Amino acid sequence: SNPGCWPTGYLALVRPLVRAGLIPADWQLSACGASGYSGGGKAMIAEFEDGSEPTGFRAYGLDLDHKHLPEMQKHARMEHPPIFMPAVAHAYRGMLVEVPLALAALPRKPSPTQILHTLADAYRDSPIVHVIEENDATLVRLEDDAGTDRLTIRVFGNADRGQARLIATLDNLGKGAGGAAVQNLNIMAGFDPTAGLVL
């Protein structure tokens, strides 16, 4: 099956860390992010493009029962769904998914560098998922991977404070939707998984 757009970003960040034992399966995580408004379908596209959306930024899923929570929990192999805080931004496409971590509170107290290296090792051979290992960015935009079928991971950390911010950017219409479908069809048909993708 094809993963949802939000789970794609969340699972790319979380699953390798759970597998490595850096995040316990019974830990309570939170995740937030923003998506381009094209993900909301024709009605939302019309609202954002006809001027009836006054703010250009809309938080949703306020009942804490987003439709993707079961998928996020199951495939991360976690005992609890994340506290999930999605939003829609005034950008047609693109997506930014963030998972903050209180590293000092985790049982193994991993450093930001350990988190980064674990994610980099998990995706070392992936032509689709890129982990930025030398990260001097001071700004990450949800449009950073718009128009592509790739997913980019960045880790920002403060070792002294024992905190990290894990950020995945992807295209909600590319890797978060059509690109994932093409990749899965390629795999099912025995083709190069990247055939036809924009990387």
C-alpha positions, 0 to 999 in steps of 0.5 A, a space after each residue: 500500500 502507499 503511505 500517507 504524506 504525513 506518515 511518510 515524513 514522520 516514519 522516515 524520522 522515527 522508525 530508524 531511531 526506534 529500530 536502533 533502540 534510541 527511542 523506546 517503543 512506549 515513548 510518547 512522541 509529538 510531531 508537527 508540520 505544515 503542508 501545501 494546500 493542494 493536499 486538501 483537495 479541490 475545496 481547499 484549493 479553491 479557498 486558498 486561491 480565491 482569497 476566502 482563506 484570510 490567514 494563509 495558515 490553518 491548524 487542523 486535526 484539533 480533535 487529536 484524531 487525525 486519520 493518519 495516526 493509526 498508520 504513524 503508530 503502527 509502522 513506527 512500531 510505537 505503543 502510542 500515536 504521536 501528539 500530532 499538530 498538522 497545519 496547512 500553509 499558503 503554499 500550493 505544494 510542499 511539506 515539512 514534518 518535525 519531531 522534537 526530541 528531549 534527548 536528555 529524557 530518553 533512557 539512553 540519552 543519545 546526543 544529536 550526533 548519535 541521532 544524525 548518524 543513526 538516520 544517515 546510516 539508515 538511508 546511506 544507500 537510498 537514492 530517494 531519502 537524503 540526510 544532510 550531514 553537514 547542516 549549517 542551515 538556519 532556515 528550512 522551508 516546506 517548499 525545499 523539496 517541492 516538485 520532486 519525489 525525494 525526501 530530505 532529513 535534517 537534524 538540529 540539536 543542542 547537546 548542552 540542552 539535550 534537545 533535538 529537532 528532526 525535520 523532514 521535507 518532501 512534496 505532498 504531491 510527489 514523495 507524499 503521494 504520486 511519487 510514492 505510488 510510482 516507486 511502489 509500482 516500480 518495485 512490484 514490477 521489478 523495475 528500478 525503484 527510481 524509474 520515472 521519479 524526479 530526484 
